[in-house]
Amino acid sequence: MQENRFELFDVSVSLICKSIQKIKSEVMHAYGLKSSHVFFIVQLEGRDEGLTATELSHAGRMDKAQISRVVSELIHKGFVARIAGEGQKYKNKLILTESGKNIARDLDYLIARALEYVSGSIPVSDLEVFYRTLFTISDNLSSLIEKPEALAPVN
């Protein structure tokens, strides 16, 4: 039973990730952006005070190199601006430009349509249980990664 449960989980999560990646790639292509830019635009939307690269790193559990690369791309394309402040640029706040806000509004609409399509027939109570369970699994997997002894082979 556990092998089947693992296979089902592994295959399902992989297929979901591939589908989401493909959808994000296709949507962002229209803006000359990549799927990796979606997270940043969505995170910065509605945050007029902005977020630092460190805050983005924590929110997305991404390393500083990836954050730096994607932020640089978005700044170069004119969708994100850095609010000049004191100290290191990594600590300065990032905000969406007007062009970035326009993309964010488009993404909001597209995300709402996609969510309605994929989960519209599922009762809200089921979705609440699903997301609560999914977040628990995610947290538990993260915890497991930090405990290599738990994955040590059994002699």
C-alpha positions as CSV (number, residue, x, y, z in Angstrom):
1,M,0.0,0.0,0.0
2,Q,2.8,2.5,0.9
3,E,4.6,1.9,-2.4
4,N,1.4,2.6,-4.3
5,R,0.7,5.7,-2.2
6,F,4.3,7.0,-2.9
7,E,4.0,6.3,-6.6
8,L,0.6,8.0,-6.7
9,F,1.9,11.0,-4.8
10,D,5.1,11.2,-6.8
11,V,3.5,10.9,-10.2
12,S,0.7,13.3,-9.3
13,V,2.9,16.0,-7.9
14,S,5.3,15.7,-10.9
15,L,2.4,16.0,-13.4
16,I,1.0,19.0,-11.5
17,C,4.3,20.7,-11.5
18,K,4.9,20.1,-15.2
19,S,1.5,21.4,-16.1
20,I,1.9,24.5,-14.0
21,Q,5.3,25.1,-15.4
22,K,4.0,24.8,-19.0
23,I,1.1,27.1,-18.3
24,K,3.3,29.7,-16.7
25,S,5.8,29.5,-19.6
26,E,3.1,30.0,-22.2
27,V,1.5,32.9,-20.3
28,M,4.7,34.7,-19.6
29,H,6.0,34.2,-23.1
30,A,3.5,36.8,-24.3
31,Y,5.3,39.4,-22.0
32,G,8.8,38.3,-23.0
33,L,9.3,36.8,-19.6
34,K,9.9,33.3,-18.2
35,S,7.9,31.1,-15.8
36,S,10.4,31.9,-13.0
37,H,9.2,35.6,-13.1
38,V,5.6,34.7,-12.0
39,F,6.5,34.2,-8.4
40,F,8.2,37.6,-8.1
41,I,5.4,39.5,-9.8
42,V,2.7,37.9,-7.7
43,Q,4.7,38.4,-4.5
44,L,5.3,42.1,-5.2
45,E,1.7,42.8,-6.4
46,G,-0.2,45.0,-3.9
47,R,2.9,45.6,-1.8
48,D,3.4,49.3,-2.4
49,E,6.1,49.3,0.4
50,G,7.9,46.6,-1.6
51,L,9.8,43.6,-0.5
52,T,13.6,43.0,-0.1
53,A,15.4,40.3,-1.9
54,T,15.8,38.6,1.4
55,E,12.1,38.6,2.0
56,L,11.5,37.2,-1.5
57,S,14.1,34.5,-0.8
58,H,12.3,33.5,2.4
59,A,8.9,33.5,0.8
60,G,9.9,31.4,-2.1
61,R,12.6,29.4,-0.3
62,M,15.1,30.3,-3.0
63,D,18.7,30.9,-2.8
64,K,20.2,34.4,-3.2
65,A,21.8,33.7,-6.6
66,Q,18.4,32.8,-8.1
67,I,16.7,35.8,-6.5
68,S,19.5,38.1,-7.7
69,R,19.3,36.7,-11.3
70,V,15.6,37.0,-11.6
71,V,15.3,40.4,-10.0
72,S,18.0,41.7,-12.3
73,E,16.1,40.4,-15.3
74,L,12.9,42.0,-14.1
75,I,14.6,45.3,-13.4
76,H,16.3,45.2,-16.8
77,K,13.0,44.6,-18.6
78,G,11.4,47.5,-16.6
79,F,8.9,45.5,-14.6
80,V,10.5,45.9,-11.2
81,A,12.3,48.9,-9.6
82,R,14.6,49.0,-6.6
83,I,13.8,51.7,-4.0
84,A,17.1,53.3,-3.2
85,G,18.0,53.0,0.4
86,E,20.9,52.8,2.7
87,G,23.1,49.8,2.8
88,Q,23.5,46.9,0.5
89,K,21.3,46.7,-2.6
90,Y,20.1,43.2,-1.4
91,K,18.4,45.0,1.5
92,N,16.7,47.7,-0.6
93,K,13.0,47.2,-1.3
94,L,11.8,46.1,-4.7
95,I,8.5,47.3,-6.2
96,L,6.5,46.7,-9.4
97,T,6.7,49.5,-12.0
98,E,3.5,50.4,-13.8
99,S,4.3,47.9,-16.5
100,G,4.9,45.3,-13.8
101,K,1.5,46.2,-12.2
102,N,-0.2,45.7,-15.6
103,I,1.3,42.2,-15.9
104,A,0.3,41.5,-12.3
105,R,-3.4,42.4,-13.0
106,D,-3.3,40.2,-16.1
107,L,-1.9,37.3,-14.0
108,D,-4.5,37.8,-11.3
109,Y,-7.2,37.4,-13.9
110,L,-5.5,34.3,-15.5
111,I,-4.8,32.7,-12.2
112,A,-8.5,33.2,-11.1
113,R,-9.6,31.6,-14.4
114,A,-7.2,28.7,-14.0
115,L,-8.2,28.0,-10.4
116,E,-11.9,28.1,-11.3
117,Y,-11.3,25.7,-14.2
118,V,-9.3,23.2,-12.1
119,S,-11.1,23.4,-8.8
120,G,-14.5,25.0,-9.5
121,S,-16.4,21.7,-9.1
122,I,-14.6,20.8,-5.8
123,P,-16.4,21.9,-2.6
124,V,-14.6,24.6,-0.7
125,S,-14.5,22.4,2.4
126,D,-12.6,19.8,0.4
127,L,-10.2,22.4,-0.9
128,E,-9.5,23.6,2.6
129,V,-8.6,20.1,3.7
130,F,-6.6,19.5,0.6
131,Y,-4.5,22.7,1.0
132,R,-4.0,22.2,4.8
133,T,-2.9,18.6,4.1
134,L,-0.6,19.7,1.2
135,F,1.1,22.4,3.4
136,T,1.6,19.8,6.1
137,I,3.2,17.4,3.7
138,S,5.4,20.2,2.3
139,D,6.5,21.3,5.8
140,N,7.2,17.7,6.8
141,L,9.3,17.1,3.7
142,S,11.3,20.2,4.4
143,S,11.8,19.0,7.9
144,L,12.9,15.6,6.7
145,I,15.5,17.1,4.4
146,E,17.1,18.8,7.4
147,K,17.4,15.5,9.2
148,P,19.6,13.3,7.0
149,E,19.7,10.6,9.7
150,A,16.0,9.9,9.1
151,L,16.8,8.9,5.6
152,A,19.8,6.8,6.4
153,P,19.6,3.2,5.0
154,V,18.5,0.5,7.4
155,N,21.2,-2.1,7.9
